[in-house]
Amino acid sequence: MISRRTAKSLAELVVVNFRKYHYLRNSGNGYFTVDIEKIYDFLFENDYPAWLCNAIKKTWTSTETRQLKEFVMKLHTGESQLDATQNWSWEQREKLGQSYLKELSEDMLNYYSANPPSGYSSESLVSMIQFLRENLELDGHIYKDHRLLYSESDVLETTEEMGILQSLYVSLELGGKDTAFHHLKLSEEHYLEHRWDDSISNSRKFLECVLREIAVLFSQKVKNVSLPESVYSRPLQIREYLSKEGLLEVKEKEAVASVYGLLSETGSHPYMAQNEQARLLRHLSLTFSQFVMLRLQGHLSQKN
């Protein structure tokens, strides 16, 4: 799924590519409007439906480009396709919007692949293109050979699924929520800032927080004792505790330990690009965090 974050970066790139500058001779200043003919032709040539091509025309105003930016972003929420889908549910509209966001991302990247930015402000445009690609990567999409491909190995890449992860954390009444999800947010921010090691480090810290708080809650609710400090402060002892108490089987504990090891050894995978390491290890962290939370949820439900 294309996230809201990515939809916004796509919208900003679309605006920059399909705008026209108007110079005010008397004041020496100017302003931008949407180049309607250019964007209509682009959509038409790339086989977008008539309603979408025509809806784009309505984003034109005589003084700014904000309406076009909002139109692209609102593909994500389903609002932009409301008139064309009167008898649809919002879920159906959002699903349709996802397909257009993916197609538009691919078509924009193809356009710039064939027409590399040059001249004035090209450096800024190159940065925007790269930013879109990186956001797409965080969503689990890779641009390769003029196609936007979805990596099936990526999970929990969408806003919806991230919401599920947070909802599960809250429903279990795990402590340290702000700290845990602060690390998760940093892992995303550092990825976009190309701080690969920092991104991986915060992914590891998120996993640490989840496992630690699961152990704390289990000890308090099931064992009716506080988790010993000698266990609380040591990730290895946390995993041993979860295994001893039956929340993790031996093979599961070993798998978690292996992922934790990968997250701890940043920069040690010479045959993989750093951004790929950071992206995939982040998803592994989220996957195993959810896995162990679900094990706790199942255990607690049996006790009730």
Backbone torsions as a table, in degrees:
resi	resn	phi	psi	omega
1	MET	NA	142.4	175.4
2	ILE	-81.9	124.7	-176.7
3	SER	-79.3	167.0	175.1
4	ARG	-62.0	-38.4	178.6
5	ARG	-57.7	-44.7	-179.5
6	THR	-71.4	-39.1	177.8
7	ALA	-58.3	-38.7	179.5
8	LYS	-67.8	-43.5	179.7
9	SER	-66.8	-34.6	175.4
10	LEU	-65.6	-45.0	-179.3
11	ALA	-59.8	-40.8	-179.6
12	GLU	-66.4	-37.2	178.1
13	LEU	-69.6	-40.7	177.7
14	VAL	-59.5	-44.2	-179.5
15	VAL	-61.3	-46.2	-178.4
16	VAL	-62.7	-36.9	-177.5
17	ASN	-77.1	-30.8	-174.2
18	PHE	-116.6	51.0	175.8
19	ARG	-126.4	159.9	-177.3
20	LYS	-132.3	132.9	-176.0
21	TYR	-91.9	136.2	177.7
22	HIS	-116.7	119.3	-177.5
23	TYR	-92.9	128.5	177.7
24	LEU	-93.8	105.7	-171.5
25	ARG	-59.9	-42.3	-174.3
26	ASN	-71.7	-33.6	-176.6
27	SER	-95.0	-19.3	-176.8
28	GLY	82.6	-1.6	178.4
29	ASN	-105.7	-175.2	179.3
30	GLY	-162.9	-174.2	-179.6
31	TYR	-156.7	164.3	-179.7
32	PHE	-107.5	146.1	167.5
33	THR	-131.0	169.3	178.6
34	VAL	-76.3	133.3	174.4
35	ASP	-84.1	86.3	-172.2
36	ILE	-59.8	-42.6	-178.4
37	GLU	-63.0	-40.9	-178.4
38	LYS	-65.6	-46.8	-177.4
39	ILE	-72.6	-33.3	177.1
40	TYR	-63.5	-45.8	179.3
41	ASP	-61.8	-40.3	-179.7
42	PHE	-61.2	-48.0	-179.5
43	LEU	-66.6	-41.3	179.4
44	PHE	-61.6	-46.6	-178.3
45	GLU	-65.7	-25.2	-179.2
46	ASN	-100.1	19.2	169.4
47	ASP	67.6	31.9	173.0
48	TYR	-77.6	151.1	-176.0
49	PRO	-66.2	159.6	-176.1
50	ALA	-59.2	-41.2	-176.5
51	TRP	-61.9	-36.1	-179.6
52	LEU	-72.0	-42.6	177.3
53	CYS	-59.1	-42.8	-178.6
54	ASN	-73.7	-33.7	179.2
55	ALA	-65.2	-32.4	178.7
56	ILE	-61.6	-35.4	-179.6
57	LYS	-58.4	-31.9	-176.6
58	LYS	-74.5	-6.8	179.3
59	THR	-83.4	-6.5	-177.8
60	TRP	-74.3	133.5	168.4
61	THR	-133.0	165.9	-173.4
62	SER	-82.9	-2.9	-173.1
63	THR	-132.1	-11.9	-174.2
64	GLU	-159.1	-179.0	-176.7
65	THR	-122.1	6.7	-174.8
66	ARG	-59.9	-36.1	-177.6
67	GLN	-62.6	-36.5	178.0
68	LEU	-67.2	-43.4	178.9
69	LYS	-59.1	-45.1	-178.9
70	GLU	-67.2	-35.2	179.3
71	PHE	-60.1	-45.1	-179.8
72	VAL	-66.4	-44.4	-179.8
73	MET	-63.1	-36.9	-177.0
74	LYS	-77.0	-5.4	167.4
75	LEU	-61.6	-32.3	-179.4
76	HIS	-66.7	-40.3	-177.1
77	THR	-87.3	-14.2	-179.2
78	GLY	96.2	-7.5	-176.2
79	GLU	-66.9	-36.4	-176.6
80	SER	-67.1	-27.1	-178.0
81	GLN	-101.5	13.9	-176.3
82	LEU	-59.8	-48.5	-176.6
83	ASP	-62.5	-31.0	-177.5
84	ALA	-88.1	-4.5	-175.8
85	THR	-135.4	50.4	-172.9
86	GLN	-57.4	-35.7	-176.0
87	ASN	-97.7	13.8	-178.7
88	TRP	-94.0	160.9	170.9
89	SER	-83.6	163.1	178.1
90	TRP	-64.3	-33.5	177.6
91	GLU	-62.3	-40.8	178.4
92	GLN	-66.8	-39.2	178.7
93	ARG	-64.3	-42.3	179.8
94	GLU	-64.6	-38.1	178.4
95	LYS	-64.5	-41.9	176.4
96	LEU	-63.2	-42.2	178.7
97	GLY	-60.4	-36.7	177.7
98	GLN	-60.8	-41.8	-179.3
99	SER	-64.7	-38.2	179.3
100	TYR	-72.0	-36.3	177.2
101	LEU	-63.6	-40.7	178.1
102	LYS	-65.8	-46.4	-179.9
103	GLU	-63.0	-42.8	-178.4
104	LEU	-66.9	-38.0	176.3
105	SER	-61.7	-46.3	179.8
106	GLU	-63.2	-43.9	-178.1
107	ASP	-67.4	-37.1	177.8
108	MET	-66.9	-41.8	178.4
109	LEU	-66.8	-37.5	175.9
110	ASN	-64.3	-40.1	179.7
111	TYR	-60.3	-46.1	-178.2
112	TYR	-76.2	-22.4	173.5
113	SER	-67.0	-38.3	178.9
114	ALA	-82.8	-23.7	-177.4
115	ASN	-131.2	74.1	-177.6
116	PRO	-57.6	139.6	179.4
117	PRO	-58.6	142.1	178.4
118	SER	-150.2	161.5	176.4
119	GLY	81.0	-155.3	-175.7
120	TYR	-61.2	133.1	178.3
121	SER	66.0	14.7	-179.4
122	SER	-65.0	-33.3	-179.5
123	GLU	-62.8	-41.9	178.2
124	SER	-65.2	-39.0	-179.6
125	LEU	-67.5	-40.5	177.3
126	VAL	-60.1	-40.4	178.9
127	SER	-63.9	-39.3	179.3
128	MET	-66.0	-39.9	178.5
129	ILE	-63.9	-45.5	179.3
130	GLN	-63.6	-37.8	179.4
131	PHE	-64.2	-40.1	176.6
132	LEU	-62.6	-44.5	-179.5
133	ARG	-61.5	-40.9	-178.7
134	GLU	-68.8	-37.7	175.7
135	ASN	-64.5	-40.6	176.9
136	LEU	-62.1	-38.8	178.7
137	GLU	-62.9	-40.9	177.4
138	LEU	-63.5	-28.5	177.0
139	ASP	-82.1	-3.8	178.3
140	GLY	95.7	14.3	-179.2
141	HIS	-112.5	134.6	179.8
142	ILE	-118.0	131.1	177.5
143	TYR	-91.9	115.9	-176.3
144	LYS	-150.3	134.2	178.2
145	ASP	53.2	43.3	177.3
146	HIS	65.2	21.5	177.3
147	ARG	-130.3	146.6	174.5
148	LEU	-98.3	105.5	-173.0
149	LEU	-101.1	144.7	178.1
150	TYR	-98.1	128.0	179.6
151	SER	-87.3	113.3	-177.0
152	GLU	-67.7	-15.6	179.5
153	SER	-78.1	-11.5	-179.5
154	ASP	-89.1	132.2	176.6
155	VAL	-131.4	162.0	179.8
156	LEU	55.9	38.4	-178.1
157	GLU	-94.6	-9.2	-173.0
158	THR	-100.5	160.9	177.0
159	THR	-60.4	-42.0	-179.3
160	GLU	-59.8	-47.1	-177.2
161	GLU	-70.3	-34.8	174.9
162	MET	-63.5	-35.8	176.3
163	GLY	-63.7	-38.3	177.7
164	ILE	-62.7	-41.8	179.7
165	LEU	-61.5	-45.6	178.9
166	GLN	-66.9	-40.2	179.1
167	SER	-61.8	-40.5	178.5
168	LEU	-64.7	-41.4	179.1
169	TYR	-60.0	-46.1	-178.6
170	VAL	-68.8	-43.0	-177.0
171	SER	-63.4	-28.9	177.4
172	LEU	-80.5	-9.3	-179.0
173	GLU	61.3	39.2	176.5
174	LEU	-74.0	144.6	179.2
175	GLY	-81.9	173.9	174.0
176	GLY	65.6	28.5	-176.7
177	LYS	-59.3	-46.2	-177.1
178	ASP	-60.3	-42.4	179.8
179	THR	-66.3	-46.0	-178.0
180	ALA	-59.7	-50.0	-175.6
181	PHE	-79.9	-14.9	169.4
182	HIS	-66.5	-43.5	176.9
183	HIS	-63.5	-38.0	179.6
184	LEU	-65.8	-41.0	177.7
185	LYS	-64.2	-41.3	178.7
186	LEU	-63.9	-35.6	179.9
187	SER	-62.1	-34.2	177.1
188	GLU	-74.1	-47.0	-178.8
189	GLU	-61.8	-43.2	-179.5
190	HIS	-68.0	-32.6	175.3
191	TYR	-60.8	-47.5	-178.7
192	LEU	-67.8	-21.8	177.7
193	GLU	-92.7	5.5	179.4
194	HIS	66.6	23.6	177.1
195	ARG	-95.7	75.4	-168.3
196	TRP	-61.7	-47.5	-178.8
197	ASP	-62.3	-39.9	178.9
198	ASP	-65.9	-38.0	177.9
199	SER	-61.8	-47.3	179.6
200	ILE	-63.4	-41.6	-179.6
201	SER	-59.8	-43.1	-179.9
202	ASN	-73.0	-28.6	172.9
203	SER	-63.8	-41.1	177.8
204	ARG	-64.5	-42.1	-178.9
205	LYS	-64.5	-34.1	176.3
206	PHE	-63.9	-46.4	178.7
207	LEU	-60.8	-41.4	177.7
208	GLU	-57.8	-47.5	-178.8
209	CYS	-60.0	-45.5	-178.3
210	VAL	-61.8	-49.4	-178.2
211	LEU	-63.9	-41.3	-178.8
212	ARG	-64.2	-45.9	-177.7
213	GLU	-70.3	-28.6	174.1
214	ILE	-65.4	-43.5	179.0
215	ALA	-63.8	-41.7	179.5
216	VAL	-61.6	-48.3	-177.6
217	LEU	-65.4	-42.3	179.8
218	PHE	-61.1	-44.1	-179.1
219	SER	-62.7	-41.0	-177.1
220	GLN	-74.5	-47.1	-173.3
221	LYS	-81.2	-36.5	-174.9
222	VAL	-97.1	-42.7	-177.2
223	LYS	-93.6	-14.2	179.7
224	ASN	59.9	32.4	175.1
225	VAL	-138.9	158.6	176.5
226	SER	-77.6	144.0	177.6
227	LEU	-67.0	128.5	-179.9
228	PRO	-58.5	143.6	179.0
229	GLU	-60.3	-32.4	180.0
230	SER	-64.8	-23.4	176.3
231	VAL	-91.8	-46.1	-175.2
232	TYR	-54.2	-39.7	-172.5
233	SER	-91.3	3.6	-175.3
234	ARG	-129.3	111.6	-178.7
235	PRO	-53.7	-38.3	179.4
236	LEU	-63.5	-43.0	-179.9
237	GLN	-68.5	-31.7	175.8
238	ILE	-61.4	-47.6	-179.8
239	ARG	-63.4	-40.1	178.3
240	GLU	-63.8	-39.6	179.8
241	TYR	-64.0	-46.5	-179.5
242	LEU	-62.4	-35.1	178.4
243	SER	-71.5	-44.0	-179.1
244	LYS	-61.7	-35.7	-177.9
245	GLU	-87.1	1.9	174.3
246	GLY	86.4	5.8	177.0
247	LEU	-77.2	-23.7	175.4
248	LEU	-130.0	130.6	170.8
249	GLU	-74.7	166.5	-175.1
250	VAL	-57.6	-46.2	-179.6
251	LYS	-65.8	-35.1	178.0
252	GLU	-68.1	-41.8	177.1
253	LYS	-60.4	-42.2	179.7
254	GLU	-65.1	-38.1	178.6
255	ALA	-65.4	-44.2	177.9
256	VAL	-62.2	-41.9	179.8
257	ALA	-62.6	-37.7	179.8
258	SER	-66.8	-43.1	177.7
259	VAL	-64.0	-42.6	178.5
260	TYR	-59.7	-40.4	178.0
261	GLY	-62.2	-42.4	177.8
262	LEU	-62.4	-40.7	-179.8
263	LEU	-69.0	-23.7	-178.6
264	SER	-87.7	-19.7	-175.7
265	GLU	-105.5	64.4	-178.7
266	THR	-67.0	145.0	177.3
267	GLY	76.7	10.8	-174.4
268	SER	-106.2	17.3	-178.7
269	HIS	-119.8	82.0	-170.1
270	PRO	-67.0	-17.1	-176.0
271	TYR	-100.0	16.6	179.1
272	MET	-136.8	138.0	178.7
273	ALA	-60.8	146.7	-175.8
274	GLN	-61.1	-38.9	-179.6
275	ASN	-66.1	-35.6	177.2
276	GLU	-66.3	-40.5	176.9
277	GLN	-57.7	-50.9	-176.0
278	ALA	-62.2	-43.0	-177.6
279	ARG	-65.9	-49.3	-176.0
280	LEU	-70.4	-38.2	178.7
281	LEU	-67.8	-33.6	175.5
282	ARG	-61.4	-43.7	-180.0
283	HIS	-67.8	-35.0	175.8
284	LEU	-63.3	-41.2	177.9
285	SER	-59.3	-45.7	-179.4
286	LEU	-66.4	-40.6	-178.4
287	THR	-61.8	-49.5	-177.7
288	PHE	-71.8	-29.9	175.6
289	SER	-63.1	-46.0	178.9
290	GLN	-65.2	-39.7	-178.9
291	PHE	-57.4	-48.5	-176.7
292	VAL	-70.9	-35.8	176.0
293	MET	-62.8	-39.0	178.2
294	LEU	-67.1	-34.4	175.7
295	ARG	-63.5	-42.0	177.5
296	LEU	-64.9	-42.8	-179.7
297	GLN	-59.8	-44.4	178.9
298	GLY	-63.5	-40.7	179.9
299	HIS	-64.9	-45.2	-178.5
300	LEU	-66.2	-36.3	179.8
301	SER	-66.3	-31.5	178.3
302	GLN	-71.8	-28.3	-178.4
303	LYS	-77.2	-23.9	-176.1
304	ASN	-87.4	NA	NA
